[in-house]
Amino acid sequence: MSLDSDVIVDRRRIRRKLTFWRVAAGLVAIAAIVTVGTIATTSGPAALTASGSIARVNIEGLIRSDQQRVEALERLEKSSHVAVIVHINSPGGTTAGSEQLYDSLVRLKAKKPLVVVVEGLAASGGYITAIAADHIVARQSSLVGSIGVLFQFPNFTDLMKTVGVKVEEVKSSPLKAAPNGFEPTSPEARAALDALVKDSYAWFRGLVKERRGMDDALIEKVADGRVFTGRQAVELKLIDQLGDEKAAVAWLVAEKKIKSDLPVRDFKLTPQFGDLTLRAAASIAFDALGLSSIARQIEQAGVGQAVDQLSLDGMLALWRPAATN
């Protein structure tokens, strides 16, 4: 065997050993991190935070249906936190998503004292979220309200005429898939949508009237779709008090007999700790195998799943100022 052949054989042997140890290191990393994640997830949030604290939950941006958020709030029900402060800064979102979040917070409130703090905005679906609490605190300049429902859809009829495109369709009934945006909306389709909007609006309006203890005259005044400042909202019974998190803690101490020296700790709704550990384990494993580019893609997976804010579908409980339409 020539010298060159010996060198080639040695290099292959070293490469196989290196690959073996990379794989072994990756598997060990996965096993270790998954074990820690499993223990932490099984033990729940109580294992990661000191007992006897107040949980701080943040609801920000557009509100959609989110099963992970529901499950996170269910874990909070079982945690060692003695009370919950929900910070809201949201223009709303889908009506169904807002209802889902409202129901989750109502169930949570049955287990732990809960107070809402409105930061910049609690409008439409954000306000549906807020009224799950028995006490709402807002800053003087916060925007609150926008009690109403809308159904928006683009209509490309004039554009399609301009470019000479026509959409052909065969459907089982006139109201199937109406409106579709490719033809003028028929009076029947518009009437059907109007009935949907009015029904959802009646639900929203009735919920506010019941939760905030309003009479017919007051609900008529506040439920015309406008937003109000925190200062106005106090007078209109949309909120209970002006202030910030300190005011919320003071209310918990005075009304719910929570100890005044308890710390307020962040409670993350998503992602779960177990999801983070699995992602980190996969990243470390790929890195150990020399596949760093794939590892970086995995680390960025959460960002890549962000949904375009303009793609909301269905009935909306959403505040959209005209300048941003």
C-alpha positions as a Markdown table, in Angstrom:
| # | Residue | x | y | z |
|---|---|---|---|---|
| 1 | Met | 0.0 | 0.0 | 0.0 |
| 2 | Ser | 1.4 | 3.4 | -1.0 |
| 3 | Leu | 2.0 | 6.3 | 1.4 |
| 4 | Asp | -0.8 | 8.2 | -0.2 |
| 5 | Ser | -3.3 | 5.4 | 0.3 |
| 6 | Asp | -2.3 | 5.2 | 4.0 |
| 7 | Val | -2.9 | 8.9 | 4.4 |
| 8 | Ile | -6.4 | 8.6 | 2.8 |
| 9 | Val | -7.3 | 5.6 | 5.0 |
| 10 | Asp | -6.2 | 7.5 | 8.1 |
| 11 | Arg | -8.2 | 10.6 | 7.1 |
| 12 | Arg | -11.3 | 8.5 | 6.6 |
| 13 | Arg | -10.9 | 6.8 | 10.0 |
| 14 | Ile | -10.5 | 10.2 | 11.7 |
| 15 | Arg | -13.5 | 11.6 | 9.9 |
| 16 | Arg | -15.7 | 8.6 | 11.0 |
| 17 | Lys | -14.6 | 9.1 | 14.6 |
| 18 | Leu | -15.3 | 12.8 | 14.4 |
| 19 | Thr | -18.8 | 12.1 | 13.0 |
| 20 | Phe | -19.5 | 9.5 | 15.7 |
| 21 | Trp | -18.5 | 11.9 | 18.5 |
| 22 | Arg | -20.6 | 14.7 | 17.0 |
| 23 | Val | -23.6 | 12.5 | 16.8 |
| 24 | Ala | -23.0 | 11.3 | 20.4 |
| 25 | Ala | -22.6 | 14.9 | 21.7 |
| 26 | Gly | -25.8 | 15.9 | 19.9 |
| 27 | Leu | -27.8 | 13.0 | 21.4 |
| 28 | Val | -26.5 | 13.7 | 24.9 |
| 29 | Ala | -27.4 | 17.4 | 24.5 |
| 30 | Ile | -30.9 | 16.5 | 23.4 |
| 31 | Ala | -31.4 | 14.0 | 26.2 |
| 32 | Ala | -30.2 | 16.4 | 28.8 |
| 33 | Ile | -32.3 | 19.4 | 27.7 |
| 34 | Val | -35.4 | 17.4 | 27.0 |
| 35 | Thr | -35.2 | 15.9 | 30.5 |
| 36 | Val | -34.9 | 19.3 | 32.1 |
| 37 | Gly | -37.8 | 20.6 | 29.9 |
| 38 | Thr | -40.0 | 17.6 | 30.8 |
| 39 | Ile | -39.4 | 18.1 | 34.5 |
| 40 | Ala | -40.1 | 21.8 | 34.2 |
| 41 | Thr | -43.2 | 21.4 | 32.1 |
| 42 | Thr | -44.6 | 18.6 | 34.3 |
| 43 | Ser | -43.9 | 20.6 | 37.5 |
| 44 | Gly | -45.6 | 23.6 | 35.9 |
| 45 | Pro | -44.9 | 27.3 | 36.4 |
| 46 | Ala | -45.0 | 26.9 | 40.1 |
| 47 | Ala | -41.7 | 25.0 | 39.9 |
| 48 | Leu | -40.0 | 28.0 | 38.2 |
| 49 | Thr | -41.4 | 30.8 | 40.4 |
| 50 | Ala | -41.4 | 31.4 | 44.1 |
| 51 | Ser | -44.7 | 30.6 | 45.7 |
| 52 | Gly | -46.8 | 33.4 | 46.9 |
| 53 | Ser | -46.5 | 35.9 | 44.1 |
| 54 | Ile | -48.7 | 37.9 | 41.7 |
| 55 | Ala | -48.6 | 36.9 | 38.1 |
| 56 | Arg | -48.3 | 39.5 | 35.4 |
| 57 | Val | -49.8 | 38.6 | 32.1 |
| 58 | Asn | -49.4 | 40.7 | 28.9 |
| 59 | Ile | -52.0 | 40.8 | 26.1 |
| 60 | Glu | -50.6 | 42.8 | 23.2 |
| 61 | Gly | -51.3 | 43.3 | 19.5 |
| 62 | Leu | -54.0 | 41.6 | 17.5 |
| 63 | Ile | -56.1 | 39.0 | 19.3 |
| 64 | Arg | -56.8 | 35.7 | 17.4 |
| 65 | Ser | -58.0 | 32.3 | 18.5 |
| 66 | Asp | -55.0 | 30.7 | 20.2 |
| 67 | Gln | -55.2 | 27.3 | 21.9 |
| 68 | Gln | -51.7 | 27.6 | 23.3 |
| 69 | Arg | -52.8 | 30.8 | 25.1 |
| 70 | Val | -55.8 | 28.9 | 26.5 |
| 71 | Glu | -53.6 | 26.1 | 27.8 |
| 72 | Ala | -51.1 | 28.6 | 29.3 |
| 73 | Leu | -53.9 | 30.3 | 31.2 |
| 74 | Glu | -55.1 | 26.9 | 32.4 |
| 75 | Arg | -51.6 | 26.3 | 33.8 |
| 76 | Leu | -51.8 | 29.6 | 35.5 |
| 77 | Glu | -55.0 | 28.5 | 37.2 |
| 78 | Lys | -53.0 | 25.6 | 38.8 |
| 79 | Ser | -49.9 | 27.6 | 39.6 |
| 80 | Ser | -48.8 | 29.0 | 43.0 |
| 81 | His | -49.5 | 32.6 | 42.0 |
| 82 | Val | -52.1 | 34.0 | 44.4 |
| 83 | Ala | -53.5 | 36.7 | 42.0 |
| 84 | Val | -53.2 | 37.9 | 38.4 |
| 85 | Ile | -52.7 | 41.3 | 36.8 |
| 86 | Val | -53.5 | 41.4 | 33.1 |
| 87 | His | -51.8 | 44.2 | 31.1 |
| 88 | Ile | -53.7 | 44.9 | 27.9 |
| 89 | Asn | -52.4 | 46.9 | 24.9 |
| 90 | Ser | -54.5 | 45.8 | 22.0 |
| 91 | Pro | -56.8 | 47.2 | 19.3 |
| 92 | Gly | -58.8 | 43.9 | 19.3 |
| 93 | Gly | -58.9 | 41.3 | 16.5 |
| 94 | Thr | -61.3 | 38.6 | 15.6 |
| 95 | Thr | -64.6 | 38.4 | 17.5 |
| 96 | Ala | -64.1 | 34.6 | 18.1 |
| 97 | Gly | -60.6 | 35.0 | 19.3 |
| 98 | Ser | -61.6 | 37.8 | 21.7 |
| 99 | Glu | -64.5 | 35.7 | 23.0 |
| 100 | Gln | -62.1 | 32.8 | 23.5 |
| 101 | Leu | -59.7 | 34.9 | 25.5 |
| 102 | Tyr | -62.5 | 36.4 | 27.5 |
| 103 | Asp | -63.8 | 33.0 | 28.5 |
| 104 | Ser | -60.3 | 31.8 | 29.5 |
| 105 | Leu | -59.9 | 34.9 | 31.8 |
| 106 | Val | -63.3 | 34.4 | 33.3 |
| 107 | Arg | -62.3 | 30.8 | 34.2 |
| 108 | Leu | -59.0 | 32.0 | 35.6 |
| 109 | Lys | -60.8 | 34.7 | 37.6 |
| 110 | Ala | -62.9 | 32.0 | 39.3 |
| 111 | Lys | -59.7 | 30.5 | 40.7 |
| 112 | Lys | -57.6 | 33.6 | 41.4 |
| 113 | Pro | -58.3 | 37.4 | 42.0 |
| 114 | Leu | -57.8 | 39.1 | 38.7 |
| 115 | Val | -57.4 | 42.8 | 37.8 |
| 116 | Val | -56.8 | 44.4 | 34.4 |
| 117 | Val | -54.4 | 47.3 | 33.6 |
| 118 | Val | -55.0 | 49.1 | 30.3 |
| 119 | Glu | -51.7 | 50.4 | 28.9 |
| 120 | Gly | -52.0 | 52.3 | 25.6 |
| 121 | Leu | -55.2 | 50.7 | 24.2 |
| 122 | Ala | -58.0 | 48.3 | 25.0 |
| 123 | Ala | -60.3 | 48.7 | 22.1 |
| 124 | Ser | -63.0 | 46.5 | 20.6 |
| 125 | Gly | -61.8 | 42.9 | 21.2 |
| 126 | Gly | -59.2 | 44.3 | 23.6 |
| 127 | Tyr | -62.0 | 45.7 | 25.7 |
| 128 | Ile | -63.9 | 42.4 | 25.5 |
| 129 | Thr | -60.8 | 41.0 | 27.1 |
| 130 | Ala | -60.7 | 43.7 | 29.8 |
| 131 | Ile | -64.3 | 43.3 | 31.0 |
| 132 | Ala | -63.5 | 39.7 | 32.1 |
| 133 | Ala | -62.0 | 41.3 | 35.2 |
| 134 | Asp | -64.1 | 42.7 | 38.1 |
| 135 | His | -61.8 | 45.8 | 38.2 |
| 136 | Ile | -60.2 | 47.7 | 35.4 |
| 137 | Val | -57.4 | 50.2 | 35.8 |
| 138 | Ala | -56.3 | 52.5 | 32.9 |
| 139 | Arg | -54.0 | 55.4 | 32.4 |
| 140 | Gln | -55.5 | 58.8 | 31.9 |
| 141 | Ser | -54.4 | 58.9 | 28.3 |
| 142 | Ser | -55.3 | 55.2 | 27.5 |
| 143 | Leu | -57.9 | 54.6 | 24.8 |
| 144 | Val | -60.8 | 52.4 | 25.8 |
| 145 | Gly | -64.0 | 51.2 | 24.1 |
| 146 | Ser | -64.7 | 50.9 | 20.4 |
| 147 | Ile | -67.8 | 48.7 | 21.2 |
| 148 | Gly | -68.8 | 47.4 | 17.8 |
| 149 | Val | -68.3 | 44.7 | 15.2 |
| 150 | Leu | -67.3 | 44.9 | 11.5 |
| 151 | Phe | -67.0 | 42.7 | 8.5 |
| 152 | Gln | -64.5 | 44.0 | 5.9 |
| 153 | Phe | -63.7 | 42.5 | 2.5 |
| 154 | Pro | -62.0 | 43.9 | -0.6 |
| 155 | Asn | -63.9 | 44.2 | -3.9 |
| 156 | Phe | -61.8 | 44.0 | -7.1 |
| 157 | Thr | -64.7 | 44.4 | -9.6 |
| 158 | Asp | -63.6 | 47.7 | -11.1 |
| 159 | Leu | -59.9 | 46.6 | -11.2 |
| 160 | Met | -60.8 | 43.3 | -13.0 |
| 161 | Lys | -62.9 | 45.2 | -15.6 |
| 162 | Thr | -59.9 | 47.4 | -16.2 |
| 163 | Val | -57.5 | 44.5 | -16.8 |
| 164 | Gly | -60.1 | 42.4 | -18.6 |
| 165 | Val | -60.3 | 39.5 | -16.2 |
| 166 | Lys | -63.6 | 37.7 | -15.4 |
| 167 | Val | -64.0 | 35.0 | -12.8 |
| 168 | Glu | -66.5 | 32.2 | -13.7 |
| 169 | Glu | -68.1 | 30.2 | -11.0 |
| 170 | Val | -70.7 | 27.5 | -10.4 |
| 171 | Lys | -72.2 | 27.4 | -6.9 |
| 172 | Ser | -75.0 | 25.6 | -5.1 |
| 173 | Ser | -76.9 | 28.7 | -4.0 |
| 174 | Pro | -76.8 | 32.5 | -4.5 |
| 175 | Leu | -75.3 | 33.2 | -1.0 |
| 176 | Lys | -72.6 | 30.5 | -1.2 |
| 177 | Ala | -69.2 | 32.1 | -0.8 |
| 178 | Ala | -70.7 | 35.6 | -0.8 |
| 179 | Pro | -69.3 | 38.1 | -0.9 |
| 180 | Asn | -66.4 | 37.0 | -3.0 |
| 181 | Gly | -64.8 | 40.3 | -4.0 |
| 182 | Phe | -64.9 | 39.5 | -7.7 |
| 183 | Glu | -68.4 | 40.8 | -8.4 |
| 184 | Pro | -70.7 | 43.5 | -6.9 |
| 185 | Thr | -72.1 | 42.4 | -3.6 |
| 186 | Ser | -75.8 | 41.5 | -4.1 |
| 187 | Pro | -78.5 | 43.0 | -1.8 |
| 188 | Glu | -79.2 | 39.5 | -0.5 |
| 189 | Ala | -75.5 | 39.0 | 0.4 |
| 190 | Arg | -75.2 | 42.4 | 2.1 |
| 191 | Ala | -78.4 | 41.7 | 4.1 |
| 192 | Ala | -76.9 | 38.4 | 5.3 |
| 193 | Leu | -73.7 | 40.1 | 6.4 |
| 194 | Asp | -75.7 | 42.8 | 8.1 |
| 195 | Ala | -77.5 | 40.2 | 10.1 |
| 196 | Leu | -74.2 | 38.6 | 11.2 |
| 197 | Val | -72.8 | 41.9 | 12.2 |
| 198 | Lys | -75.9 | 42.9 | 14.1 |
| 199 | Asp | -76.1 | 39.6 | 16.0 |
| 200 | Ser | -72.4 | 39.8 | 17.1 |
| 201 | Tyr | -72.8 | 43.5 | 18.0 |
| 202 | Ala | -75.9 | 42.6 | 20.2 |
| 203 | Trp | -73.8 | 40.0 | 22.0 |
| 204 | Phe | -70.9 | 42.4 | 22.5 |
| 205 | Arg | -73.2 | 45.2 | 23.7 |
| 206 | Gly | -75.1 | 42.9 | 26.0 |
| 207 | Leu | -71.8 | 41.6 | 27.5 |
| 208 | Val | -70.6 | 45.2 | 28.3 |
| 209 | Lys | -74.0 | 46.1 | 29.7 |
| 210 | Glu | -74.0 | 43.1 | 32.0 |
| 211 | Arg | -70.3 | 43.2 | 33.1 |
| 212 | Arg | -70.2 | 46.9 | 33.7 |
| 213 | Gly | -73.6 | 47.3 | 35.3 |
| 214 | Met | -74.9 | 49.9 | 32.8 |
| 215 | Asp | -78.5 | 51.0 | 32.2 |
| 216 | Asp | -80.0 | 51.4 | 28.7 |
| 217 | Ala | -79.2 | 55.1 | 28.4 |
| 218 | Leu | -75.5 | 54.6 | 29.3 |
| 219 | Ile | -74.9 | 51.6 | 27.0 |
| 220 | Glu | -76.5 | 53.6 | 24.2 |
| 221 | Lys | -74.1 | 56.4 | 24.8 |
| 222 | Val | -70.9 | 54.3 | 24.9 |
| 223 | Ala | -71.7 | 51.6 | 22.3 |
| 224 | Asp | -71.5 | 53.7 | 19.1 |
| 225 | Gly | -68.1 | 52.4 | 18.1 |
| 226 | Arg | -66.0 | 55.4 | 19.4 |
| 227 | Val | -63.0 | 55.1 | 21.8 |
| 228 | Phe | -62.7 | 57.1 | 25.0 |
| 229 | Thr | -59.7 | 58.3 | 27.0 |
| 230 | Gly | -59.1 | 56.8 | 30.4 |
| 231 | Arg | -60.4 | 60.0 | 32.0 |
| 232 | Gln | -63.6 | 59.8 | 30.0 |
| 233 | Ala | -64.0 | 56.1 | 30.6 |
| 234 | Val | -64.1 | 56.5 | 34.3 |
| 235 | Glu | -67.1 | 58.8 | 34.1 |
| 236 | Leu | -68.8 | 56.4 | 31.6 |
| 237 | Lys | -68.2 | 53.3 | 33.8 |
| 238 | Leu | -66.1 | 51.6 | 31.1 |
| 239 | Ile | -63.3 | 51.4 | 33.7 |
| 240 | Asp | -63.1 | 51.6 | 37.4 |
| 241 | Gln | -60.0 | 53.6 | 38.2 |
| 242 | Leu | -57.2 | 55.7 | 36.8 |
| 243 | Gly | -53.7 | 54.4 | 37.5 |
| 244 | Asp | -51.1 | 51.8 | 36.7 |
| 245 | Glu | -49.9 | 48.4 | 38.1 |
| 246 | Lys | -49.3 | 49.9 | 41.5 |
| 247 | Ala | -53.0 | 50.9 | 41.6 |
| 248 | Ala | -53.9 | 47.4 | 40.6 |
| 249 | Val | -51.8 | 45.9 | 43.4 |
| 250 | Ala | -53.4 | 48.3 | 45.9 |
| 251 | Trp | -56.8 | 47.2 | 44.8 |
| 252 | Leu | -55.9 | 43.5 | 45.2 |
| 253 | Val | -54.6 | 44.3 | 48.7 |
| 254 | Ala | -57.6 | 46.3 | 49.7 |
| 255 | Glu | -60.4 | 44.2 | 48.1 |
| 256 | Lys | -59.0 | 40.7 | 47.9 |
| 257 | Lys | -56.8 | 40.7 | 51.0 |
| 258 | Ile | -53.6 | 39.9 | 49.1 |
| 259 | Lys | -50.4 | 40.6 | 51.0 |
| 260 | Ser | -48.9 | 44.0 | 50.1 |
| 261 | Asp | -45.3 | 42.7 | 50.0 |
| 262 | Leu | -45.8 | 40.0 | 47.3 |
| 263 | Pro | -43.7 | 40.4 | 44.2 |
| 264 | Val | -45.2 | 40.7 | 40.7 |
| 265 | Arg | -43.7 | 38.1 | 38.3 |
| 266 | Asp | -44.1 | 37.8 | 34.6 |
| 267 | Phe | -46.1 | 34.8 | 33.4 |
| 268 | Lys | -45.4 | 34.1 | 29.7 |
| 269 | Leu | -48.4 | 32.8 | 27.8 |
| 270 | Thr | -46.3 | 31.3 | 24.9 |
| 271 | Pro | -44.1 | 29.6 | 24.0 |
| 272 | Gln | -44.1 | 26.9 | 26.8 |
| 273 | Phe | -40.8 | 26.2 | 28.4 |
| 274 | Gly | -40.9 | 22.6 | 27.0 |
| 275 | Asp | -41.2 | 24.0 | 23.5 |
| 276 | Leu | -38.2 | 26.2 | 24.0 |
| 277 | Thr | -36.1 | 23.4 | 25.4 |
| 278 | Leu | -37.0 | 21.1 | 22.5 |
| 279 | Arg | -36.1 | 23.8 | 20.0 |
| 280 | Ala | -32.8 | 24.5 | 21.8 |
| 281 | Ala | -32.0 | 20.8 | 21.9 |
| 282 | Ala | -32.5 | 20.5 | 18.2 |
| 283 | Ser | -30.4 | 23.6 | 17.6 |
| 284 | Ile | -27.5 | 22.2 | 19.7 |
| 285 | Ala | -27.7 | 18.8 | 18.0 |
| 286 | Phe | -27.5 | 20.3 | 14.5 |
| 287 | Asp | -24.7 | 22.5 | 15.6 |
| 288 | Ala | -22.8 | 19.5 | 17.0 |
| 289 | Leu | -23.3 | 17.8 | 13.6 |
| 290 | Gly | -21.8 | 20.8 | 11.9 |
| 291 | Leu | -25.1 | 21.9 | 10.4 |
| 292 | Ser | -25.1 | 25.4 | 11.9 |
| 293 | Ser | -27.2 | 27.0 | 9.1 |
| 294 | Ile | -30.1 | 24.6 | 9.9 |
| 295 | Ala | -29.7 | 25.3 | 13.6 |
| 296 | Arg | -30.1 | 29.0 | 12.9 |
| 297 | Gln | -33.3 | 28.3 | 11.0 |
| 298 | Ile | -34.7 | 26.4 | 13.9 |
| 299 | Glu | -33.8 | 29.1 | 16.4 |
| 300 | Gln | -35.7 | 31.6 | 14.2 |
| 301 | Ala | -38.7 | 29.3 | 13.8 |
| 302 | Gly | -40.8 | 31.3 | 16.3 |
| 303 | Val | -40.2 | 34.5 | 14.4 |
| 304 | Gly | -41.0 | 32.9 | 11.0 |
| 305 | Gln | -44.5 | 31.9 | 12.2 |
| 306 | Ala | -45.5 | 35.5 | 12.8 |
| 307 | Val | -48.8 | 36.2 | 11.0 |
| 308 | Asp | -49.4 | 39.3 | 8.8 |
| 309 | Gln | -51.6 | 41.7 | 10.7 |
| 310 | Leu | -53.6 | 42.4 | 7.6 |
| 311 | Ser | -54.8 | 38.8 | 7.1 |
| 312 | Leu | -57.5 | 38.7 | 9.7 |
| 313 | Asp | -60.5 | 36.7 | 8.5 |
| 314 | Gly | -64.1 | 36.6 | 9.6 |
| 315 | Met | -66.0 | 38.8 | 12.0 |
| 316 | Leu | -63.8 | 41.4 | 13.6 |
| 317 | Ala | -63.9 | 43.2 | 16.9 |
| 318 | Leu | -61.1 | 45.6 | 15.9 |
| 319 | Trp | -60.4 | 49.3 | 16.2 |
| 320 | Arg | -58.8 | 50.6 | 13.0 |
| 321 | Pro | -58.3 | 54.4 | 12.8 |
| 322 | Ala | -59.1 | 55.7 | 9.3 |
| 323 | Ala | -55.5 | 56.8 | 8.8 |
| 324 | Thr | -54.3 | 53.2 | 9.0 |
| 325 | Asn | -56.9 | 51.6 | 6.8 |
